[in-house]
Each structure stands twice: as C-alpha cells, then as structure tokens.
Amino acid sequence: MSLKAFKLVPAVEREMLMGDKARINVECIECCGKNLYIGTNECFVYHFLLEEKISSAGKITFAATKQLHKYLGFKKAVSELKAASALNRLLVLCDNTITLVNMMNLEPIPTGARIKGAVTFTLNENPMSGDPFCVEVCIISVKRRTIQMFMVYEDRVQIVKEVSTPEQPCAVAVDGHYLCLALTTQYIILNYNTGISQDLFPYCSDEKRPIVKRIGRQEFLLAGPGGLGMFATVDGISQRAPVHWSENVIGAALCFPYVVALDSEFITVHSMLDQQLKQTLPFKEGHILQDFEGKVIVATNKGVYILVPLPLERQIQDLLTSHRVEEALVLAKAARRNIPKEKFQVMYKRILQQAGFIHFAQLQFLEAKELFRSGQLDVRELISLYPFLLPTSSSFIRSHPPLHEYADLNQLTQGDQEKMTKCKRFLMSYLNEVRSTEVANGYKEDIDTALLKLYAEANHESLLDLLVSENFCLLTDSAAWLEKHKKYFALGLLYHYNGQDAAALQLWVKIVNGDVQDSTRSDLYEYIVDFLTFCSDQELVWKYAEWVLQKSEEVGVQIFTKRPLEDQIFTKRPLEDQGKNSFNPDNVMNCLNKYPKSLVKYLEYLVLDRKIKKEKYHTHLAVLYLEAVLQLKSVTTDNCAELTETQTKLRSLLQKSDFYRIHLILDKIKGTDLHMERAILYGKLEEHDKALHILVHELKDFSAAEDYCIWSSESKDLPYRQRLFHMLLLVYLNPGSSDCELVMAAVDLLNNHAAEFDAARVLQLVPDSWSVQLLSPFLTRAMRESIHTKRMTQITLGLAKAENLIYKHDKVKLKGSPIILSDKKLCQVCQSPFCEPAFVRYPNGGMVHTHCAAKRLMNPNMTNHSQT
C-alpha cells in the first residue's frame, strides 16, 4: 500500500546548469547547508545557493542562485565532491587527484596540497583523531588492493595508514576504525587499525554496481544479491531485515526512517522499521542519489532535484486515514528522535487515541482499550459517541481536530443493532475499569452517570452494585433515565445514596403495593423492613411502622427488635429528653398495642433477649402468654402445636423470671386447668407444699415434681435443696394416703436422688414395713456418701495437720541460735564489760552497750536489735 512520504521538487533546472552548452552533464553533487556544488563532465565545479520557500498553501519550492563556476584545468570529468565545512574546503576528485579548494571562491589552496592516486574517496564521519580542524579521508588507491587513510588539514594533507585488501576494492565507507569494502567478489568489514577483517556475503561487481553506505554509528547499507538492500554492523551481523530493491539499483540514501533507492526508472522508498515499500516515484535517467544532513538529492545528467519529506505527522495521519494503524504506530514511535520530547508526547498520545478509535470502529475492542489507556484518552470522547449518555450538564466538547470521523454510534454501526449492542457492552466494561483510576479524575460524574444509563438500558445486574457503592451519578439525569426504563427499585437506591430516604421509601412502598411494576426484588418488603431497621431518621421509621406491621406483624416488628442498640432507649431518662419519636419501649408498645403478635415478639425481645428487669414488661408478657393459652384451649381440643409452644413459653417465663407480679398471674390462673403453671407460681411464693400437692395429687406427675425440686433449688445451698426433697417425700408418705402409686414414687425418689437426702432423717420417716431390699439402692448410695464424706474429712484434717507442722518448723528456724551474755563479754566499742542485761547486737554477731550504739552512726549492715 502506498504512502506519500516524499515529494520530488526541482532544485537546479537544465537551463541554469547548461545554458547554451548542450554537452554538459552532471557527474557528482555535494550539498553543505545552503551550498550546492555540482561537478560536470567538462571538469567544471558549479556553486549554487539553495533557498527553501514555503507558500501560503504549504507547498515547498527551491530557488537556486548560481554563485560562480570554476574550471579545474583537467581534461577529465569531476568524479567526487566532498565538503569539509570546518576547514572551509571542498575536496574535488578529478583525474585520480583530490584537490583542496576554497568553498566560497573555488580557488585551489595556495600550498597546492593534494592527494594523488585516488580512484574514489570518502570522509570518516566518525573520526578517531578528535582534532576538530582536520578531516579523515579514506581513498581507494590506484595501487592494486590498497586503501589509504589521510588526515586533511586546512592547507596540508598527511597520510596516516595504508592497508592492503584481499581483492581489489570497488567501493568503501568508513566508520571509526572500520572500513566497509565492496571487493571484486564480496563485501567485508576491515578494521584498519588491527588489520582484522570479517567477511559479510558474496557479491559480483562485474554484474552490478556495488553500493556501500554508512547509515549510522557502526552500521552500513549494502546492495546485496537478489536485489536486497542488506544492513550490516561492524561486527558482521544484521540487526534489521533486508529491504527488497530492484536488480539494477544505482544508488541509495537514508532519510530516517526511510531508505531511498534509485534505479533506471524509479525512486523507491522503503521503511527501515518494517522493511515495507512505502512509495514509488517515477524518475527516468537518474544516476545520482545521495543524502546530505537529512536532505535527499537526486540528479539526472541535466538536472538536480530534491526529495522533500512530508512532515511525519502528516504521514502518520495519512496512514491512520487509510486505517493502517500498525504502520502509523511504528512510524510514530520512530518519530521520537526527530521531535522535541514534550511535543512528541502530545502528538503520540493523540495518535494512540486515533488508532484506538479505528480499532473501536472495527469492533476490535481489546486493541482499542489498550490504545485508549496508553493514550490517556479523555473517556468522554468515547462516551460522546453514544447518544444521551453524557449528562445534560456536562461541559465536554470534543477534541479539535476530531479524533475520528463518526458523529455518533448510529453512524459508526450504520444502524446494526448487534454491533451497537457489542459497542455498549464494551463501553460498560471500559467505564467500569477506569472509573476508579486516575483516568476518571475530574469527570467522575460523567463516567458514573453514563455507566448507570448503560446498565439500566441493558438490564444489567451491576446496576444495583453501582448504586449501593460509592458513586458520582448525577441525580437529575440518572433519575429520569431510571424512571424511563422502569427501574424503580434502583431509583430508590439512587434517592437513598443522595440522602433522600423519604423519596426512596415512598417509591419502594408503591412497588410492594402494586402501584408501579418492578420485579427486581421479590423480597422487597423484607428489604424495606431491613432498611427501616437501620434508618436513623426516627420520624421516617414511625411514618412507615404502621404499613410494615399491617403487611406482616411477625416481620414488621423487626424494625424495633433488630434496631441497633444505640438507637434504642432503655434508660430512665426524662421524657422531654427522649423525644416523642424516640424508640423508647413505652412508645413502641403503644404503637404495637393494635398488633398482638408484634407486641408479643417485642416483649420477648425486651425480656428474653435484652433481659430488661422491669416488672411491667415481664408481667405483660406473662399475661399475653396466658391469654393466648386460654384462648387456644377454648377453641381446640386436640393437641395443637401452637398451644404446646405457647404453653412451653409461659412455663419457661414463669420459672426463670423473678420480675412479674406473681399474685396477679395466680389470680388469672385460678379456676383454670393450668395446674402446672399454678404450681410454678406457688413455688415462686415459696409455698412449696401447695405446689408439690398440685403436682402429686392433682397432676400425678411425679417426674414434674422431682424437676420442680431441682429447678426451685437452683442457685440455692444444699440444705435448701434437701428441704424441698424431704417435703416431696413427706407428700408421698402422707399418713392419710395409702396409694400404692405414691409409695412407689417415694421409693423411686429415694433411690434416684439419694444424694439429696439426709439418710438419718429418711430412716426415721419411712414406714417400718419397708424392707431393706426395697431401699437398697438408696442405702448403698447413702453409705457410700457417708463413708466418702468421712474419708474426705479425714484427708482434710490430715492435710491441715501437715500444714500446721510445716508452719511450726518454719517458726523454730526463724528463732535462730541462742545468745549468751555474761560479765566476761566486752563491748566492742568501749571494751567494757556488760553491767546490765540490755545490749545491741549487730548482724555480724558483735555486741555493744545501748549507749555506745547511740553514740555511733548507725551501721548500715545492722538488721535487728536484741534484748535479754
């Protein structure tokens, strides 16, 4: 595919060069800055001044002004011209002699310094001397198989090296110490400093003209076999793929990133980056192609032309216009070396963005996404392609010049719904990825609003995730869009996120009531209850409390029972401090009075869960349980699960609570068949005899009677428990009762709970008619317990005695050895005998008078005083 990389512009017309002399031919050219030198077949050197002109339309032309021409005095053509601007010298090769002339007046230098015996020559553009006032010249000598190196100064020349070659050299290029030579049959790399050579590849100079050109530091371009332009380094390797030329290439030049080649009919332009042919220019009769400081000049025998490169930015844009994205990106990266850093970064980002839109239009979304990211695309450029996604309040204006050619998504997809759906899915994915990155900084509202609209339109599950997390969706635009697509639940979430809980609840209640249709959540009622449970707006909770309780008493009461503790008030604060809308239990219960199931649930929460020790709550719950039991008993005769459950709750509360009004409940139970409940209440009144009488004689539930003794004596001491069990035993052994069943119950009680009885008292109570065998389990356990108690007491006593003995031993040790004082003992201070039994003893055993000790400073080692 073609690319317009260069434009051919005339520089020196035929008439300017030839005048009326038709036999003049251009043999060689040299360009240095604005100075153009032309060598002819008649041994003339022409000097032109080139002026580049740019028209208002951007067209480039060149105006060549002839300065002078000079005849060199030879009868042969000028073969080579090389300018050494640092020396103000032009090196002219004619008749195997290199003459130094002044660049301005073309006069030979006065000293007449010249180099003889040169077939061709080149300058070392990477000289090793380091002297800025000389140039290194490499010649192919007329001597066979010889290369010579010269140092050329302003007024003299000096040979520095002569190197022999394996074959006769035909062409040469030099870089530092390295020569790249085209020999008769091959190309080689030769280090003229060390003499080491490296063969490159074979080549026949008889068949075609060799080309050897230095294109960069330690790298050369060669005309290889099969019409290949080969790249080679001084190490003898190729770091680039070859370019494909024609078989009859005449010359080559470099204008990065392009390699320009000339044959008999065309100028071809190949990229060094991908080795592809980019441009072909018809050009007949050309025989010279050279580059000078980035300026490519081509010449025929009669005229000189300049290949003007089009700006790289324009070339890149042309490639993008042709949708040749990869080529454009490769060329853009290569442009880095020719463009200032800041300008390049701006240009390259824009190119990446343009390339991204090209891939996007081709539905190549992965490639587009990567280019958008690399190019740091303002994501609103992409959003703006989608109609109505940007908020109406957005101030975004598309880039100018535009990054693409599409007005909107409809034009891009040409109405294809499948393509449009794919594009929307891509945008959803891309926006979701970038919304939390730096790309979104400054316009998060635009991104989140667009994402919400896409989710709503596509009925995407991520819509709710977006709304329940941190987002920047604009309320006005988003609300209208959600309503349009009947996403009422999501709209409620949007209201909630923006602090409009009243609007959210109003909308959700309409959904539950069926006023609007939205099937997003089948459990929306439960969601509303949960929402109200954690809602901090007390007035709003009370507003909807009646509604949720009417829908379901059991579920609705959760707005009070599952509310965070900090929102509830259980302390006795003044009413004026609590507020009429507070969740004080009294306020809540006033509301729940119309909803008995909810009231029971709430009282259970207060009494059983929160364990609030207030009589009115415990009593109220007990009364409600009792009323429920009595009501159920009045309507059913079968075993009812609800009755059993409620009666179990009542008995549990009566047993475990100590805060209800016992007499009130007892009065309500009297006259009913709730004997177990009555027994529990008597137990709470410490009227155990009545309780046990009910359990034994009215209910005949001996197991319940035993359980009664156990739970009634919980957290009490052993004598209390024994008293209860003895009372039960007495009930069983009531002299007025001869019921065999009671006798067996008494026996079982003794045998099963032997540890709870005082055996001696039991033996006094049981009838004499009972056999030992009947009470053998009880007697056995009683004996074991008695023996165990005796032995444990003995052990305790023994341990106490041992401990006492230890203490006595320690006391004896603490008393220490006796101190004997006699009239023969002398005071260690005054050396006088002791006349009185009072003395002071030092820790080291020394003894002194008390008055002597007082006169001395206290000995720091003294630990005690002793007196006998």
Steps between C-alpha positions, in 0.01 A plus 500: 500500500641839403585786728601844394821543697692723257431757235740553208584870462734647232806678639724582204333512161667395175528857370673629814767234472551462129417837353573459134744212552309185425792266573526576873404208724470480878759254631487555877339723762570621853277699734611674815235711667364729228804448278452264207801393295476323168788333316469457125646287227697799368698543822291791629376549857184706539402668826132573564324649800174314581213686661200304628166676460164404647183640346189594695351168392797318654662412167881481512718623214872567460663799337859434386722804449823441314795645687783407263657216311862393472698307245752274668738468204471127444367330192296246692168514685469593866446165674434588867425806710517506880463810720699550820315797644721515813797569273306707243631257242343308214677175409480441124597170337597534137743293294593287808600813693324651802539876495420730795314815395338784689128437552404855418720601200596148384864602477765235575680555830830688469711212630376279218445212743330209327462121512606310190419150388140486623238295316223606740485637852272558798512693826501337842189641667606336829863610510742360758748789512286733710654803324217735394720672243570201281301235318580135446493392137496141382597434134511202275844531354597444139750256646342155483318375808592802707306729734664816632399721794584871497466787742395813310565838659420848377820528296661155503436128483668216687485127436450303820426144392523270202312173505509210256180319407444140385348617171477818306253735679221659297319711763563600860327654803671573828393524866770549761764230450265289290491488121210345315638393162343371182770278350490326167303200627379585853432757768722509808548696822863595561647658813785701356647551847535127581488354150222257602238444229153345505338355185138606449351339190603434138437751227599526135615849404505410131125449489384808685620814664579451869350729762669557836347769720544590865153550651584538868754431767675172410227402252504487120254446213613276215357394166477124539423217260146452375417869519520510879604803698699343784580656835825405673679611815875515556465165682385341178139445606171642380262651755231584246321300237605582142296715264403378155641716220504447129794317343647811340523742793734790427513682832357512852445768760369519854236735636389344827285301526521435126751347262480656153629311197546603137487286189469585132128573519387553858582638839379253766446575867518219758450527875791400722246414767299231325697470172183559300485694173325827582528711182607474138585811296554480122843647420680420176861562407599547862855401586579680829325454837656633817395633840656803664414573863148361457452656155458246220617618156456313173640602166489417132767602255322829443328597828498479877194423714429483869283236667312704759367281783146571604468575874483178698180618665335523160632161397365348818162664446491366145566152633227536760260628236575183305443299822859377490525518875805283564706684241393832644600397851837369385567823316382706796742323735782561254415870488618535860858567391400790274246681720550680834396285795200702618363548150550132425312391811200713409508379139550135592212497749270641237616240245433222751151638560428521127627145453277389785191642331594324176516167681181588683317563173620159383363346823853402605431595857803351676737691274290814532498482879876464520553797268250714690684424823845559356383823337333618823179565312251739655235231535231755423620491138379141494184562700401785267462249216204349684191721475363640828758333726680816601311702762317805371709710737831374357724769354696255284595603147660253261865533408584719202614385255276198564646165600267312266253552219180383669217718622361234731457129550214480253723620219787277609286183507273612215202402709613140553347412838736210564805723450341768714444252781862388483617861514285566805630190674854617435429846639345347811810291558740786425323754721481253784877448477601866477252653747725430795826603328669832435338505156172595668638792700309818430199345332384211717143629479498459122644149519274366775189658349578347161568162663170513686313574177667209323425261785137610517446471127658154488325381818848419631542347845784742581255791514418427864867446589578843358226670700578335834870587480672836481395670178471842339182453299325832439157480659292690244627318189517162667154519656334587171683217323412240767136605494499479121621140518268416794785428740309623803688297760830629364355850502426457869861402559609814314274713721640329810861558391419868455348525847136494387380202702139621510482499120665157487254347745202659330606340170570157651166497681328569168674197352388274787147637482491434125462865399810468277655189353861396567602139554861573594453364853240246596582563867458876482271507806769331710756741350287798610475357851876458511547851362274649769678295765824681431350835403613782727203723412263417788212698356526305175501167684186591695336619179529155342473290818123453461543396136762233567301364799187476294683300234648254750498527877775241545737660246400862551588501869865453400525875441501520881655171608800503265572869528858590605522540876625857480165598341297344782436656841476269799610742768272705719568834348252784526236483230589848378850373426379196309279669241161389378652303208758315705504122512434487871331164578188677625465686170550182306250306708240771455540454127485121523187481712294452183726216386498224764749273321744784458449602862587150622810493278611838631443404866697178441778714359498727808471223758684205348756661268575832663429358849344823623402459864179699508194354664249644255668340196531160665144514633364619167672219311379240752142629472517490118633143508228403746223660297627330187505160673149543636370617165656205317366256757151640448502439125682167469477166672778321315868534565581824321863583418437870552342432840790279604754759391324786675446301820869405501595866469264590787641236733859596411430866574324419830789280606795720398371852560493662842351829388131439421208551737445151631169560678352668190585201283385260769162671523459471121587131507264403780198313374690368195664167433849653487617298798868494406506877463327534837757275662782712355341814639462344847864410478589862426305590819703244696177308560663177398256278680214631285703468187602145578143410597381616157771309317454182700129481573339702220735436209650177631812600314775364722775579251382864490503504881862389504591758231321762710728425797804528273422830323357658815825437684729623223759747627398401857707318763483127577278528810240686295497228235483228761205677661308496169568132439401414858176696447430297187573179687259602771231566239554147367496354855197697619343283775161559351599347170546131441525529122744238376598729216618764748697239691681396185561867416655548845724196454609621155564848638732363770678259272551757218595799715677348797753786511222753560388342830621481859507121544442514874183705462376277221535189711284667761231585242465180301252242624645210696330264262738592216765243440869572473497351154242759391731783603828328420600748222430792732680340797798401286543851365442651844767276650741581222433870543547474877823307470621734228421802715680344799806421296511839337475655847788287622709598201421866558595467866824323415593768249425771753720330760785463252470865406503597869813294555672679213414837650637390841825386336536834325442679833773304674745579220415867520584516873868420422784417742502625868717795606697458824596816695732492800711748694800378306363633173644838398335777302661524158493881519621588849651160589323509841303205641117497497347602832137485384309241297416759228725493191510557128603214266628561148433257216862389507452375859674789676335645818523856636346706777181676408651839579811417293280409202316831534825697487612340179354549159255230410679202346336442157542126543307490830170314451355444845524585869489233764442538872525244774 
